[in-house]
Amino acid sequence: MKLLKYLFRHSPKLLLLAIVAGVLSGLSGAGLIGVITESIGAPGQDRRLAWAFVGLCLAYLVTKTGSEMALLQSTQGAIVELRTELSRKLLSTPHKKLQDVGKHGLFAILTKDVETFVQAFQLVPLVLGNVVVIGGCLVYLAWLSWQIVAVFTICLLAGIAAFQVAEQRPLKRMAEMREQMDVLYQDFRNLIEGAKELQLNARRGDLYVERVIRPSASRFRQLFVQSLVGYMAVTNVGTIMFYVIIGVLVFVVPMWMPQSGKVLATATVVLLYLIRPIIELVGALPLLRQAAISLGKIEQLDGELGTGEPAPAGRVRFAGRGPLCLELKGVCHEYPGANDDRRFMLGPVDLQVTQGEIVFIVGGNGSGKTTLAMLLLGFYAPEAGEIVLNGVAVTDENRAAYRQTFSAVFSDFHLFEQLLDAEDEGLRAKAAHYIDRLAMSHKVKVADNRFSTIKLSTGQRKRLAMVSSYLEDRPFYLFDEWAADQDPAFKRVFYTELLPDLKARGKTVLVITHDDAYFSCADRLVKVQDGRVSLMDRTDGPSAGPGAFARPPGGTCGPAPSRAAHDPADITPGI
């Protein structure tokens, strides 16, 4: 029923057409049974029955095919809409909420649950067709003998009630199996991401497989077998009970309500004809139940995700026509510590960043640098204080628009093979220019709006990620440990050429870094320590004030320049 409701929401016209054609198909099938039973008494003597048989065969073929085709179009269209809608809502969901759901949970829903849903959708034409055939045959039986139909209906309702009671245990196991799937996906994700560490320690790898993967997979197998064995037993008992019902109608009912031999023979043929659709209907129930559980998971996720409304495209202009000014006023954010019983507070943070500045964010591991970056980018909402851009406070209503002013390359960045914005020749030319400037043209080209390859070293992939961020041409850029995976030559290029180039273009650049040798390249240094934010000078001491961070006139940036620093094309790419 849930599946039909979902289909009706997405394609009511196609579903209505499928139902009407399915009803006609069921009536045609029931009519065929009637014609066959009528002709048994006088085979070959009534041409009208022969023509009726041919006509009903054609009607059954056309209507059944039409119903299945309409359902196929409806189900596949609904699946596309489901996947698209979930993807869009996922992108509109606050990052912190996505972290709470967990990557393994999201992946299980977007893959296994949607796949189960797809498989169930493929059964919808079969189920609906069989339901209509059963209904049509019952209508024909009622026309023959209402007494037989009444007894059959009572027995059928009793069987359905008994089935619902008997399926409670396997249904419970099926729900537990779905929860275990999340655990199994998490274990497999850890296996894939930690493969190098496990291969370095064979004993540890064997123990992980035997003590984590095997118990988790065994528990899943146990629940899977218990649920399906339970359904198999219930289904087989239901099949035998159907034969029992036929026996009751043939041997018992005539004792109380005498019927003619012709009626009993016809009723027996009809009931035997119904065995196949009823068995197929009952056999589809386990997958339909799994699909209902998966749909529940999808709906639960759907309720937790965002609205699905895309963020405004292009550069969003907040109020004010002068240079952009970003302010953090008393911003605080609480986040979990290493232990569950201890939490850390970042802030209160008072910080002002103006257009064209290069600001380095420095501090030890776990000090709160990344959390500060997530607040600046609008991925986290402050629990106290406010973020203001050009005099406009950032709120839940405009946070998505605020994020469109940033481009970032994260420490755990993801490199997309496609250059989704490179639709025109100008952007493709810019991409090729930046690739050449980053000394990657001998390995990577831009063809068909995508990089020719992304199977590169981490440092090289980060350069391509920077190319993608350059093409976005946003007012603010944030680089999280970008230079950590670069060789010394490219570190120099990053700090002494790429950052000044962005500054010269009027961009504001925020850099999370540990490279104290290049602190002189920053206009200001912001230090984060134990959740507290302060300004510091180039000697790593407390600042006397903002004026201490201005670059001295004629000062140099970083270590003494070399030829490689000014000619990226001659730099040997990092390995």
SVG drawing of the C-alpha trace seen along z (x, -y; Angstrom):
<svg xmlns="http://www.w3.org/2000/svg" viewBox="-29 -51 96 85">
<polyline fill="none" stroke="black" stroke-width="0.4" points="0.0,0.0 2.9,-2.4 4.4,-1.8 1.1,-2.6 0.7,-5.8 4.2,-6.8 3.5,-6.1 0.3,-8.0 2.0,-11.1 4.6,-11.1 2.6,-9.9 -1.1,-9.8 -2.2,-9.7 0.1,-6.8 -0.9,-4.9 -4.6,-5.5 -4.1,-4.3 -2.3,-1.2 -5.1,-0.4 -7.8,-0.8 -5.9,1.4 -5.2,3.9 -8.9,4.1 -9.8,4.8 -7.0,7.3 -8.3,9.1 -11.9,9.1 -10.6,10.5 -8.7,13.3 -11.8,14.1 -13.9,14.1 -11.5,16.5 -12.1,18.9 -15.8,18.5 -15.6,19.2 -13.4,22.2 -15.8,23.8 -18.8,23.0 -17.2,24.7 -16.2,27.9 -19.8,29.2 -20.0,28.7 -16.5,28.6 -16.2,27.1 -20.0,26.6 -20.5,23.0 -18.6,20.5 -19.7,17.6 -17.6,19.0 -14.7,19.5 -14.8,15.8 -15.3,14.7 -12.2,16.7 -10.1,15.0 -11.4,11.6 -10.8,12.1 -7.3,13.3 -6.5,10.2 -8.1,8.0 -6.1,9.7 -2.9,9.3 -3.4,5.6 -4.7,4.5 -2.1,6.5 0.7,5.2 -0.6,1.7 -1.0,1.9 2.6,3.3 4.1,0.6 2.3,-2.2 3.4,-0.8 7.0,-0.4 7.0,-4.1 5.5,-5.2 7.8,-3.2 11.0,-4.1 10.0,-7.8 9.3,-7.6 12.7,-6.0 14.5,-8.8 12.6,-11.4 13.4,-9.6 17.1,-9.5 17.2,-13.1 15.1,-14.4 17.2,-12.7 20.4,-14.0 19.1,-17.5 17.8,-17.4 21.1,-15.9 22.9,-19.0 20.5,-21.3 21.0,-19.7 23.2,-21.3 26.6,-19.7 26.4,-18.9 23.2,-17.0 24.8,-14.9 27.7,-14.2 25.1,-12.9 23.5,-10.6 26.9,-9.2 28.4,-8.4 27.7,-4.6 24.0,-5.3 23.6,-7.7 25.4,-5.3 23.2,-2.3 20.0,-4.3 21.2,-5.8 22.3,-2.4 20.8,0.7 17.5,-0.9 16.9,-2.5 17.9,0.8 15.4,2.7 12.8,0.1 13.6,0.5 13.3,4.3 9.9,3.9 8.8,1.5 9.6,4.1 7.1,6.4 4.3,3.8 3.0,4.8 3.0,8.5 1.3,7.8 -1.3,5.4 -2.0,7.7 -2.5,10.7 -4.8,8.7 -7.0,7.7 -7.1,11.3 -8.1,12.6 -10.8,9.9 -12.1,10.6 -12.3,14.3 -14.2,13.7 -16.7,11.5 -17.2,14.4 -17.6,16.9 -20.1,14.6 -22.1,14.6 -22.1,18.4 -22.8,18.9 -22.8,16.3 -22.7,19.1 -19.3,20.4 -17.9,16.9 -19.2,16.2 -17.5,19.3 -14.3,18.6 -14.2,15.0 -14.6,16.0 -11.9,18.6 -9.6,16.1 -10.1,13.4 -9.4,15.9 -6.2,16.9 -5.1,13.3 -5.6,12.6 -3.7,15.8 -0.9,14.8 -0.6,11.3 -0.2,12.9 2.3,15.5 4.5,12.9 5.1,10.8 8.2,12.7 9.9,12.8 8.9,9.1 10.6,8.2 13.7,10.1 13.6,8.3 13.6,4.9 16.6,6.1 18.3,7.2 18.0,3.7 19.6,2.2 22.4,4.7 23.0,3.6 24.1,0.2 26.6,1.9 27.9,4.1 28.3,1.1 30.3,-0.7 32.6,2.3 33.2,2.6 33.8,-1.2 36.5,-0.8 38.0,2.1 38.3,0.2 39.6,-3.0 42.0,-1.2 43.2,1.4 46.8,0.0 47.1,0.2 45.7,3.7 47.9,4.9 51.0,3.6 50.0,5.7 48.8,9.1 47.8,10.3 45.8,7.2 44.1,7.6 43.2,11.3 41.8,10.3 39.7,7.5 38.2,9.9 37.6,12.7 36.5,10.5 34.7,7.7 33.7,8.6 32.8,12.3 30.6,11.7 28.8,8.8 28.2,10.7 27.2,13.8 24.6,11.8 23.3,10.4 23.1,13.9 21.3,15.2 18.6,12.4 18.3,12.8 17.8,16.6 15.4,16.3 13.2,13.7 13.1,15.5 12.6,19.0 9.8,17.6 8.2,16.2 8.8,19.4 7.0,21.5 4.1,19.1 3.9,19.0 4.0,22.8 1.3,23.2 -0.8,20.7 -0.5,22.6 -1.6,25.8 -4.5,24.0 -5.6,22.8 -5.9,26.4 -7.8,27.1 -10.2,24.3 -10.8,25.9 -11.4,29.2 -14.0,27.5 -15.8,25.9 -15.8,29.2 -16.6,31.7 -18.2,29.9 -20.2,26.9 -22.4,29.2 -23.6,31.0 -25.0,27.8 -25.7,25.8 -26.2,28.2 -24.7,26.9 -25.0,28.3 -22.2,30.3 -21.4,27.7 -21.1,24.9 -18.8,27.0 -16.7,28.0 -16.4,24.3 -15.7,23.1 -12.9,25.8 -11.3,24.7 -11.4,21.1 -9.9,21.8 -7.2,23.9 -6.5,21.1 -6.1,18.7 -3.4,20.8 -0.6,19.3 -1.5,15.6 -2.1,16.2 1.2,18.0 3.0,15.2 1.2,12.6 2.2,14.3 5.8,14.9 6.2,11.2 5.3,10.2 8.8,10.7 10.4,8.2 7.4,5.9 7.9,6.0 11.6,5.2 10.7,2.4 8.3,1.0 11.1,1.1 13.5,-0.6 10.8,-3.2 10.5,-3.9 14.3,-4.5 14.1,-6.7 11.2,-8.7 13.0,-9.0 16.1,-10.4 13.8,-12.6 12.4,-14.1 15.9,-14.8 17.2,-16.3 16.8,-19.8 14.0,-21.2 15.8,-20.3 15.6,-23.9 18.9,-24.6 21.1,-27.4 21.1,-30.6 23.5,-30.2 26.3,-32.5 27.8,-35.2 25.3,-36.4 25.6,-40.1 24.8,-41.0 23.9,-44.6 26.5,-47.3 28.4,-48.3 31.9,-48.8 34.5,-46.2 33.3,-43.0 33.7,-42.8 33.2,-39.6 32.7,-39.9 32.4,-37.3 30.8,-39.0 31.0,-37.0 30.7,-33.7 30.6,-30.5 30.3,-26.9 30.3,-23.8 31.7,-20.6 32.5,-17.1 35.9,-16.4 38.0,-13.3 35.8,-11.8 32.1,-11.7 31.8,-13.2 33.9,-16.2 32.9,-19.0 34.9,-22.0 33.8,-25.4 35.2,-27.5 34.9,-31.2 33.8,-33.7 35.4,-34.8 35.6,-38.4 37.2,-38.7 37.0,-41.0 38.2,-40.0 38.2,-42.6 38.4,-42.2 41.8,-41.5 43.3,-40.2 45.4,-37.0 44.7,-35.6 46.5,-32.5 44.7,-30.4 47.3,-28.6 47.3,-26.4 47.9,-22.8 45.9,-19.7 42.5,-19.7 42.7,-23.4 39.6,-24.3 41.0,-25.5 38.7,-23.3 35.7,-24.2 36.4,-27.9 36.7,-27.3 33.3,-25.4 31.8,-28.4 33.3,-30.8 32.1,-28.7 28.5,-28.5 28.5,-24.8 28.1,-25.2 25.6,-27.7 27.0,-29.6 25.3,-28.7 26.0,-32.3 27.0,-35.5 26.5,-36.2 28.4,-36.2 27.9,-39.4 28.7,-39.9 28.6,-43.5 26.3,-44.5 23.8,-41.6 23.6,-38.9 23.9,-35.3 20.8,-33.4 19.2,-30.0 17.3,-31.7 20.3,-33.1 23.1,-30.8 23.0,-28.8 23.3,-32.0 26.1,-33.1 28.1,-29.9 28.0,-30.8 30.6,-33.6 33.2,-31.0 35.3,-28.5 37.4,-26.0 39.8,-23.1 39.5,-21.0 42.2,-18.8 39.8,-15.8 38.9,-17.3 37.0,-15.4 38.1,-15.9 35.3,-15.7 36.4,-14.5 33.7,-16.7 34.2,-20.4 30.5,-21.1 30.9,-24.9 33.1,-24.6 30.2,-24.9 31.7,-27.7 35.0,-27.9 36.3,-30.7 36.1,-28.6 37.7,-25.6 40.6,-27.9 41.0,-29.2 41.1,-25.6 43.8,-24.7 45.7,-27.9 45.6,-27.1 46.6,-23.5 49.6,-24.7 50.5,-27.2 50.4,-24.4 52.8,-22.3 50.2,-19.6 49.6,-20.0 51.9,-17.1 49.6,-14.8 46.1,-16.3 44.0,-17.9 40.5,-19.2 38.3,-17.3 34.5,-17.0 34.2,-19.3 36.2,-16.9 39.8,-16.2 41.4,-13.6 42.5,-11.8 42.4,-12.2 44.5,-9.1 47.3,-11.2 49.2,-11.7 47.5,-13.5 49.5,-16.7 48.7,-16.7 45.0,-16.0 45.0,-19.0 46.4,-21.2 43.4,-20.1 41.1,-20.9 42.6,-24.4 41.9,-24.7 38.3,-23.9 38.1,-26.5 39.8,-29.1 37.1,-28.6 34.4,-29.3 35.8,-32.9 34.3,-33.5 35.1,-36.5 36.4,-34.3 38.9,-31.4 39.7,-29.0 42.5,-26.4 42.8,-23.8 46.4,-22.6 46.7,-22.8 50.5,-22.9 50.8,-19.9 51.0,-17.4 53.1,-19.5 56.9,-19.3 59.0,-22.3 59.0,-23.9 55.2,-24.0 54.9,-25.1 56.9,-28.2 54.7,-28.7 51.5,-28.4 52.6,-31.0 54.6,-33.4 52.7,-33.4 49.2,-31.8 48.1,-33.6 49.4,-37.0 47.8,-36.5 44.4,-35.9 45.0,-39.0 45.8,-41.1 42.5,-40.0 40.7,-41.4 40.0,-38.0 40.1,-37.4 42.1,-34.3 41.9,-32.2 44.6,-29.6 44.8,-26.9 48.5,-26.1 51.4,-24.9 54.1,-26.3 55.6,-28.9 58.4,-29.5 55.8,-31.3 54.0,-33.3 55.4,-36.5 53.2,-35.9 50.1,-36.7 48.6,-40.1 47.4,-38.7 47.9,-35.6 45.0,-34.2 45.9,-31.7 43.5,-29.1 44.4,-27.4 42.1,-25.3 39.1,-27.0 40.4,-30.5 41.2,-32.8 43.8,-35.5 46.0,-37.5 49.8,-36.8 52.8,-38.3 55.5,-36.7 57.5,-35.8 54.6,-33.6 54.1,-35.9 50.9,-37.7 50.0,-40.7 50.0,-44.2 47.3,-45.1 46.1,-44.8 48.9,-47.1 51.5,-44.6 50.3,-42.3 50.6,-44.7 53.3,-43.6 56.4,-45.9 57.0,-48.0 59.3,-46.2 59.4,-43.1 60.0,-39.7 57.6,-36.7 59.0,-33.4 62.5,-32.0 64.7,-33.4 63.2,-32.9 64.6,-30.5 64.1,-30.1 61.7,-27.4 59.5,-29.7 59.0,-32.0 58.8,-29.4 56.2,-26.7 56.6,-25.0 60.1,-24.0 59.1,-22.5 59.3,-18.8 55.8,-17.7 55.5,-16.1 55.3,-12.3"/>
</svg>
